[in-house]
Amino acid sequence: MSAQAAGSVRSATRFVVLVGIVSLFADMTYEGARGITGPFLAVLGASGTVVGVVAGFGELAGYVLRLASGRWADRTGRYWAITIFGYVVNLAAVPLLALAGAWPVAAALMVLERTGKALRTPARDAMLSHATKQMGHGWGFGLHEALDQTGATLGPLVVAAALYFREGYRIAFAVLAVPALFSIAMLLLARRLYPRPQELEIATPALRAAGFGGAYWLYLGGACCVALGYADYPLLAYHFEKAGSVSAQWIATLYAIAMAVDGASALVFGRWFDRLGIQVLAAATAISVLFAPLAFFGGFAGALAGVVLWGIGMGAQESIMRAAVAALTPSERRGTAYGLFNLFFGVFWFAGSAAMGALYDLSVAALVVFSVGAQLAAMPLFVASHRNVAGPTRA
């Protein structure tokens, strides 16, 4: 490797790490809250159906907005402005949950938090994709995800400590304002140091055609099946609260464990993706598919095992799925590609969340069958996408 190339890799790595630190503090904020929003809604009088619909609708609204946000970023080139605005909206909603006196207010804030995340995610991921080109998309996104999930581990532990000392849900939400402010400060620093992150990617000739290639669409189909069958943690936490299988403090702690597993598995699967390709997602799905029967049918031990498998699947989703979009699409259409991917992923996530929330009120066994079946359907699509990618990728 030449000195220039080595310097480019180092600069790209520093950018990924800096944005990862932004995500670390951001995830401390909203993932710390996410581990208790299900029980908080239950305390405010919401039903299982409401929890499933609220969690799913928040994801749907967020993912639908990502298509518009991604296209806007590509057309205007204002990746940083969109990213910063989205982070402010995303993070401000969490401490405001401390003031919610009824479940509709809390639900609206949960949707607002997802909306902010939606606005900034395609632009941020597009910027990250430029840096990860030099260091390997899988490893780069895996490294970002590991830092991201470090915060997602610490946040629930902070919340668990607040609950342990009987400070209550509201104080826990208020405390999360501190990492939110740190995240915004680091984001502004990243903007100052790397005003044009697209320059981190060495330009390569782009192949042009009418749309994205067949491998992209097969991959998207598999991702949608996973989204359909993957239960939100608020629904898992709601079940733990209702069944009495896990205490309030341990509900937050289990989420922290899941986030730690998520971060570690993201690094492993990221490396494997760079070496083996999209088929790694089929392996990750095969490992994580049993989280539902363990979490919903078991006691505390089952809940622990199920949450660990749930974390493994999330690690693959948050790292490999983003890396695959970057690998399958040209740089000048990255924001649109991420937005389109997230639109479909979000629609199926909402449909699955709403369905599983309703199934929970009717039959837990039916919920588990639905979850497992949808995830198994994804595996052959990931394998087919891997085989198809050997052909020319159209842009």
N, C-alpha and C positions, 0 to 999 in steps of 0.2 A: 504494500500500500504506500502511495506517495505521501510526502509530508502534507501536501494540500488536501488530499483525501482524508488523511488522519485528522487534520485540523477541522475539516468539515464534519466528520463523525463526532468529534468532541463537542463542537458547537451545537450540533443537533441533539446530542445527549443532554447537554446542559439545559437546552430549551425544554426537552421532554421532562426532565427532573423538576424544573421550575414550575411548569404547568401542573406537574404531579403534586407539588406542594400546595398549589392553589386548590387542587381537588381534594387533597388531604384535609385541609381545614373546612372546605365546603361539605365534604362527606361527614366530618364530625358533626356538622350542623344538621343537615337534613336526614342523614341515615341514623343519627342519634334519635331524632324525632320519629323516624319511620318505624322503629322497633316498638313504639308504644302508642302509635295512632289508633291501631285496632282496639286495644283495651280502653283507650281514652274515649273512643266513639261508643264503646259498650257502656262505659260509666255514664255517658251523656244520654243513653237510652236508645242507641241505634241497634237494629237487628243485624243478623248475619248477612241477609240480602243487601242491606244498606252498606255494610262494610265492603262487601265484594264489588258492588256497583260504584261506590265512591272511589275505591282504590283503582278499579279498572277505568272509570271515566277520567280520573286524573291522568292516567297513562295515555288514554285515547286522545284527550285534548292536547296533551303534550306532544305526542307523536304526530298528530295531524299537523300541528303548527310547525313541526320540523321540516316538512316539505317546503312550505312557504319561506321559512327562515333560511334553509339551505340555498334555495334559488335566489333569494334576496342577497345572500352573501356572495354567491358566484357573480351575480350581475353587477353589484355595486363595488365589490372588493373590500367592503367595510367589515372585515372579519372581526377585528378587535372591538369596534363599537358595538356590534351585535352581541358579541361574547360578554362584554362588560355589563351591558344593560340586562342581559338574561341572568347573569350571576346576581345582580342586585335584587331583582324581583324574586328569584329562586330562594335567596337566603333571608330576605326580609320577612317572608311569610312564616318562617318557623317560630321565631320568638313571639310573634303575634298570636300563636295558638294558646299562649298563656292567658290571653284575654277572652278566649271563646267560652261563652256560657251555655251554648246549645249545640247539638250535633250538626245542624245545617251550617252554622258559622264555621265550625271546625272543618267541615267537609269543603266549604268554599276556599278556605286557606290551604287545605291540602291540594286542591286543584290548582290554586295560584302558584304554589311551590313547584308543581310539575310543569306549569306553563312557563315559568322562568327558566327551568332546566331545558325545556324544549327550544326556547328561543336561542340559547347559547350553544347547545350541543353540536349541531352540524358545523357551525363556523369554527368552534374550537377543535373538533375532530379533523376538519379539513386542514387547519394549521398544523396539527400534530402529524397528519399524514405526510406532509412535506418533510418533516424531520425524520420520521421513521423510515422513509425510503432509504436513507443512508445506513441505518443500523439494523434493518430488517423490520418489516411491518409487525410481525408477530411479537418479536422481542420488545420493540418500542412501545407498542400498545400494552403489552404485558407489564413492562416496567411502570408505565403510567398507571395502569390498573392496580399494581401492587402498592404504590404510594397512595392512590385513591382509597384503597381498601384499608390501609393503615388508619386513615381518618375514620373510615366506616367502622373500624373496630374500636377505636378510642371513644367515639361519640356515644355508642350504646353503653360503654362502661361508665362514662360520666353520668348518663341517665340512670343507670343501675345504682350508682353511688347515691344519687339524689333520692331515689326510691328507698334505698336501704336505710337512709337516715330519716325516712318518712317525711320528706319535703313535699312529696306529691308531684303529680304530672305537670301542673302549671309552673312550679319552680324549675323543674327539669327543662321545660321548653324555654323559659327565660334565660337560663344559664347558657344555652346554646347560642345566644347572641355574641358571645366572646369569640368563638372560632369563626363565626360569620364575618366579623370585622377583620380578623387576621387574613381570611381568604381574599377579601376585596383588596386589602393592602398589597398582598403578594401578586395579585392579578395586575394591579397598576404598575408594579415593578417589572413584571414580565413584559408588559406593553412597552415600557420605556426601553428595556434592553433589547427586545426583538420586535421592532416596529413592522418588519416585513418577513415573517417566518417562511413565506413561500420561496424565498431566496436560498433556504437551506436545502432544497431539492434540486439536484442537477437535472436540467431539462433533457427529456428524451422524446424522440419523434412519436406523435400520437396517431394511432390508426383510427380513421373516422368512418362512421357508417350511420345508419338511421337510429340505432338505439343501443342499449347495453347488450352484452353478449349472452348466449344461452346459459353459460355457467353462472352468471349473476342471477338470472331468473330462477334457475334450479335451487341455487343457494338461498335465495329469498323465500322460496316455497318451504324449504326445510326450516328456516328461521321462524316463519309464520306458524308452523306446526308446533314448534317448541313454545312460542309465545302463547298459543292457544291452551296448552296443557300445563303451563308453569304457574303455580299458585303464588299470589303475592304474599309476602311475609305478614302483612296485617291480617290476612285470613288465617294463616297458621297461628299467629299470636292470639287471634280471637278464639280459635279452637282451644288453645292451651288454657285460656282464661275460663271459657265456658265448661270445659271438661275437668278443670281443676288439676290437670296433670303437671302443670308447671306454675310456680309462684310468679308474682309480678316482677320481682327482682331477677329471677332466672329467665323470664321471657326476654328482658333486655340483654342479659348476659349471653343467652343462646344466639341472639342476633349478632352480638359482638364476635362470638365464635365463628358464625357463618361468614362474617366479613373477613376475618383472618384467613379462613380457608379459601375464600374467594380470591384474596390477594396472592396467596401462595400458589394456588392452582393457575392463576392467570400467567405467572412467570413460566411455569412448567408447560402449559398448553401453548403459550406464545412461542417458546423455543421449538416445540414440536411442529407448530404450524409452519414456521420458516423452513423446516426440513421436510415435512410430509404433506403439507397442503390442507385443503378444506376437509379431507376425510377425517382429520383429527376431531372435528365437531361430532361426527358419528360416534366416535369412541367416548367423548365427553358425555354425550346424551345417554349412551349405554350405562355409564357409571352413575349418573344422577337420577335416572328414571325412577328409582325405588324410593325417592324421598317422600312421596305422598303416602304410600301405605305405612311406612315407618312412622311418619309424623302424626297421621290421623288415626292409626289403629293402636299404636303403642302407648305406654306410659311415659315416664320421664326418660328412660333409656331409649325408647323408640323415638321420642322427640329429639333427643340429642343426636342420634344417628341420622335421622331424617334431615335435620338442619345442616349437618356436616355435608351430606350429599347435595342438599339444596345449594350450599355455598360453592361446591365444586362446579355445579352447573352454571351458577351465576358468574363464576370466574371465567369460564369458557365463553359465555355470552358477552361479557363486557370487554374481553380482550380479542379473542379470535374473530368474533362477528364484526367488530370494527376493522380489524386488520384485513379481513377478507374483502370488505368493500373497497379499501384502499388498493388492494392487489388486483382487483377486477375492473377498476375504472381509471380513466385518465385524470391527471391532476387538475385540469381546468374545469372538470365537471364533478369534482369531489363533493362540494357542498350539496349539489343537487342529488348525487348518488346517495349520500347519507340521509338527506331529507326524504327521498323516495323510500329507501329501506325502512326508515323509522316510521313513515306513514303506515305502510303495510304491517310492520311489526306491531305498532300500537293498536291498530284496528283489531288484529287478532288477539292481542293481549287483553284488550277491553272485553271482547266477546268471551274469551275464556274466563276472565275474572268474574264477569257478571254471571256466566253459566255456573261456575263453581260456587259462587256465593249462594245462588238459588238452590243448587244441588245440596249444599251443606244443610240448608233448612229442611230438605226433604229426605236425603239419604247420603250419609257420609261415604258409604260403599260405592254409590254411583259416582260421587265426586272423584274418588280414587281411580275407578275404572276409566273415567273420562280423561283424567290427567295422564295416566300411564299410556293409554291408547294414542293420544295426540302426540306425545313425545316419540313413541316408537315409529309413528308415521314419518317423522322427520329424517330418520336415519338413512333410508334408501335415497332420499333426495340429496343429502349431503354427499353421499358416495357418487351419485350420478354427476353432481356438480364438479367434483374432483376429477372425474374422468373427462368431462367436457372441457375443462379448463386447458387441457393439453392442446386443444385446437385454438385457432385465432380468437382473441378477445376483441369484440367490436365495441367501439365507443360512440 
